[in-house]
Amino acid sequence: ISPCDVGPWKPNNHWVWLSSVPICGPDGRASKAWAQRCPGKIDVQELALPAVKEDAVEGEQTYTGRMQTDVLYLYDMVFALDELLPGVVNRQGLQYAERKQAEHLALENEREKSQDVKVGWSDKLDVLVMGESIADRIGGMFKEHLDNVGHCVSEKLKKKKRGKGGKSRPMPRLNMINLSNRGKQSVNFFLPCSEVPAKYFSGDSGKAVCDPANDKIRREVQLSIPTVQPDVIVLHDEHWTDSHRFKEDKLRKKAMTNLLSQAVAAGVKDFYYMTYSAVGQDKVRPARVDEAKARQYAREKRCRAGEKGGISFTIIKWHVLTCPGIDKGKCPHKAHGFFDVLPDGNHPSGPAGRWLSAQALAVIAGDVAHHLLRPLGYTEWEGAMQNPVSQCLLEQQPPDNKPPLKQLSERYWVCP
């Protein structure tokens, strides 16, 4: 919003144009005839964020809801200004900001450790992978990736701790727990069979929700979240939005609500829904429907960010990653430089599978850093992707930006 569009400049309102032609005329309104530019030197006397939320701890009005996070945003503004216009902020000012930010992060780290919150150097975040056979394959690859980048992550953290440069900040270890079940669904098992119509009691045991053959596995799925008590859940379950499983949207949505309610009760902080594997023209429509139904559910259950009883619900667009041409209605087997990006049309495997899963895990790790680890300085998504896990993954499996990784995630705050 330009001040030129809302009337004369008001006292105590400060606007800075980092790249522009003329701003406003002498009367405070836009004037094409007025061509005066700002001087080449900018003197930043004060940085402030609008106070719109109350800090629950400090009791002061803040921008983000937490005074400490506000401070990190302000430091990031200085660094962003320097990146956009090199030389505008003098080196002494930048060094001061870097030193103060480092002191602030160290203080935050000690404070979080004293409160027994999992953001320390050697702590871990438990990640539970749920779903069917595709989830099982993805979860196995996630664990393999984390094992492979372990040394790289350690080296980046050591260099940063010794002050030897680099952009890596502290990052907890991601502990992958894969409880997926091949050939079985997951979300719909969270519906009590007393509420499931009789027509879903028998048939293909992989599809039927309350087939007696599924009693044991259904119970295990229902107990997985309270048993593991994870910090993060990653789900891939193509059965959930498949109309052959449940034609009634009401039942399907209730199943997801029951799962998320259990997750909230167990203290889960982030939930990731991975969309369909999409290769071949027959997968275009189902993949689009799956994404649309996940988005519809999230929007229907959306509530105020941070509201008690809610949970972060992020859609990871696996279908766009496996089929970068899906917006044009084309999903060829050849993609990202691989002759067959999904050899069997569903499950990631081989070099292509390792590349796909590395991209997805890098996005999830970056999103976790951005959402859960802001006190450690991950206040912007681009900066959060500089966490050591994502950095190491993408160094080993470089992205091709088809599409850009930022376009693969879509976050909501839902109240089940």
N, C-alpha and C positions, 0 to 999 in steps of 0.2 A: 504494500500500500504506500503510495507516495503522498507526502504532505501537501504536494501541489493539488491533489485531488480532494482534499478535505477542508480547504480554506486556508487562511493565514497561519503562519507558524505560531505555535503557542509557547509561552514561557516555560522553561525547564524541559522542553522536548528537544532532543538532539538527534539529528539524522546525519549519517555519514554515507556518501556515495563513493563506493570503492572503484567503480568504473561507470562513467556516465558522460553525457554531453551536458548542456546547461541544466541547471536544476530549476529554480523558480525566479520569477521576476522580482523587482524591488517591492512590489505590493504584496508579495507573499504568494502569488499565484503563478502558474506556468506561463512562460512567455517565450515564443520562438525567437523573438528579436533579441532576447537577452542572452549573451554568449559568454558570460564570465564563468570561469572555472574555479574550483577550489585550489588553494595554493598547493605546491608540490609536496609540502611537508605536513604531516598530520600529527598533532599533539594529542595523544590519548590521555586525558586527565582523569577520566573515571569510566569504569565499566559497570553496568548494573543490569539486572534482569527484573522484569516486572514481578511484583509480589502477588501471586494469585492463589497460593496454597499455604496452609499452616503446617509448619514442621511439628510433627507429633512429639518429638523429643525436646527440641529447643523452644517450642512455643512461639516462634517468630514466623512472619509472613515470608514465603519463599516462592520461587518459580517452579521448581520440580517437586516440591513437597519435602525436601530435605536440604538443609542449609549446606551441608558438606558437599552434596552433589552440585549445588549451584556454583560453588567455588571452582569445581572442576570444569564446569561449562565455561566459566569466565576465562580460565587459563587456556582452554581449547580455542576460544575466540581469538586470543592473542596469536596463537600458533597458526590458526587458519588465516588470519590477516597477513602474517608473514609469508605464508605459502602463496597467497593470492597476489600480493604485491611485495616481492622481495625488496628489502631495504627500507620499507616504510617504518618498520619498528626497528630501532637501533639494536645492535648486538648486545649491549649492556642490559637493555630492557628485556630482551629474550632470555639472556642467561639468568637474570633475576627471576623471571617467570618460571623457567625450567627448574631452578633451584627450589623455589617456593612450592611448585607442584610436587616435586620429589619429596619434600618434607611433609606435605599434606598427605600424600599417598602412604608414606611410612607411618604417619600417625593413624591414618584410617586402618591400615593393615593391623597395627597393634590393637586398636580398639575392637576390630572385628574378631581378632583372636581371643581377646579377653571376654567377648560375649559368646564364644564357642560357635561362631558362624563359619561355615565352610568356605573361606576365601583365602586361607593361608597358603604359603609356598608349597607345602607337602601334603595338604589335605586333598580330598577327592570329592567328586560329585558322582553319585550313583545314577547310571542311565539304564533304564529298563526298556528292552526292545520287545514289543508284543506284535502278534499277528500270525499270518499264515506262512506258507513256504517261501514267498518272496521276502517277507520280513526276516525269516530265518537266515536266508542267504545274505541279506543286507547286514543283519546284525553280526554275522560271522566275519564279513569283510570289514565292518567298522572296528571290530576287536583286532583284526589283523593289522589294519592301518595304525591303530594306536600303539600296538607293539612295535611296529616298524619305525614310527617317528619318535619313540621314547627318548632315544639318545639325542636326537636333534632338538627336541623340546628342552631337555636338561641343559644342553649347551647354550641355548638362547637365554634361558633363565640365569645361568651362571654368568654369562657375559654382561647381562643387564645388572645383576647384583654387584658385579665388580666395577660397574661404571664404564664398560668398554663399548658403549654405544648400542645401536640397534633400537628398534621400536617395540620389542616385546615387553609386556608387563606380566606380573604374576598371573598364573592360571592354574587352578586346581587340576589334579589328574582326573580324567574321565574314566570311570570304572564301568565297563560295558557288561550288562547282565542280560543275556539273550534267552527269553522264555517263550519264543515263538513256537508254533506247532504246525508242522507240515501237513497240508491237506485239510486243515481245520480253520474255522473262523475264530474270531476273538471277541469283537464288540458285541455281537448279538447274544453271546453267552451270558452277558450281564442282565438279560431279561429273566425274571423268575418264570419257570415253566407254567406256573399257575396263571400267568397272564398271556401265555402264548396260545394262539388258536391250534386246534388239534391237527390241522392240515400241515403244521410245521413239526410234527412229532416223528415223522418217519420219512423214508426216502433215502437219497444219497447221504451217507453219514457225514460227509464233508459239508453238506448244505443244510441238512435238517437241524434246526436249532435244538430241539428237545428229543432227538433220537436217543433211546436208552444206551446205544453204543457210545454216546458222547458224555455220559454221566460223569465219568472219572475226569476226562479232560476239561469238561465245563467247570467242575469244582476247582480244578487246579488253576484255571484262568481267573476265576473269581477270587481266589486267594493270593494271586501273584502280587498284587499291589500292596495289600496290608502286610504281606510276608516280607517283601523286599524293602518297603518304605523308601522308594527311590526319590531322588531330587528331580529327575527328568524322565519323561516317558516318550519313546518314539514308537509310533504305531504305523504299520502298513497292513491293511486288511481290505482287500478288494471285495470281500463278501458283504461288507457293511452297506454299500450303496448299490449292490447288484439286485435288481428287482426280482430275480429268480429266487433269492433268499427271503426277502420280505417285500411284498407289494405294497404294504401299508406303511406310509411314511411315519405315521404316529408311533408305531412300534420301533421302527429303526431309530428315530430320534430319542425315544425313551431309553433304548439300549445305550446310546452314547451318553445320555444324561446320567444314567446309573454309573457308568464307568468313570465319568469325570467327577461325580459326587464322591465316589470312593477315593479318587485321586486327591481331591481337596482335603478330605478327612485324614488322609495319610501324609499330608504335608508336601505333596508334589508341587513344584514351583513352575515347571514348564511342561507343556504337552505338545508334541509335534505329530501332525497327521500327514503322512506321506501319500500322495496320490498314486494313481494307476501307473503300471508299466505300459508304455504306449509304443508299439512297433507294429506296422502293418495298417492298412486302411480300415480293417474291421475294429481297430482299437480307438480310432479317433473319437467316435461318438461316446462310447462308454467312458473314456478318459475325461471328456468334457463334462459329462453328466456327473461323474464322481467329484470333480472339482466344484461344480455348481452346487451339489448337495452339501458338501462340506462347508462351503462359503455360506449357503443359506442357513445351515444350522448355527454357524458362528454368529451370523448377524441377528438371528432370532434370539439367541442367548446372550448377546453382547450387553455389557453393563459398564459402569464407570470404571476406568482403569484403576486398579488397586483396590477396588471395592472388596470388603470382607466377604469370604465365601466364594470368591471368584478364582479363576486360574487362567494363566496365559495359554491361548490356543493358537498355534501357528501352523498354517498350511505350508508344507514343503512340496513344491511343484515338481515332483519326480517325473510326471508325465511330460512336462515341458523339457526337462533335462534329457529324457530318453528320446523325445521327439521334438527337436527344436523347430520343426516346421509345422507343428500342430495348428498354429493360428491360421495357416493357409490350407489346412485340411489335408496335409500330406505327412505321412509317417513312414518313410522308407527305412529299410533295415540298415542302410549305409548312413552313418551320421558321425560327426565329430572326428572324422578321419579314420573311422573303423569300418571295415567291410560289413560287419554284422554287429550292431551295437548291443543287441540282446539276442544271443544265438538261438535260444528256444522261444523267443517272442515274449518272455515273461521275466525270467530270472537273470540277474546280472552274473556274468562269469567271465573268466579269462581277463586279458588286458583291458578290454572295454569295460567289463564289470568293475575292475579295480579303479579305473578312472572315474566312472560314474559315481561309485560309492564314496570316493575321496572328495568329489565336489560336494556331494550332499552332506557328508560329515563336516567338511570345512564350513559350510553355511550354518549348520546346526551349532557347531562350536562357537562360531562368531555371534550367532543370535543369543546363545546362552551367556556369553561374555557381555553382550550389550544389555541384556535384561537383568541378569543376576549379579553381575560383577561391576556395576557402575562405580562403587566406591574405590575400585582399583584403577579407575581412569577410563573405562570403556564407555564413554558417554555418547559416542556417535557410532553408527553402524560401520562406517568405513574404518574407523579406528579400532573397533571391536574385532574386525577381520584381521587385524595385526596381532591378535593373540598368538602365542607360540604354536598351539596345536594347528590352527588354520594355516599359519605361515608354513609350517613344516609339511603339511599335507599338500599344499599347493606348490611348494618347491619340488616335491617328488612327482606330483601329477599336475602340471601346469594347466590352468583353465584356458578355454578358447573363447570365452565370453560370448558363447552362442547358446543361451542368452547370457547377459551379465549376471553374475551370481546374486546380486541384490534383488533381482527379479524373481528369484526362486522361493522367496519366503513372503508370507502374508500373515501378519500377527493381529490377533483379537484378544480382548479380555472378556471372558464369558463367565456367567454365573449360572451354573447348572441347577 
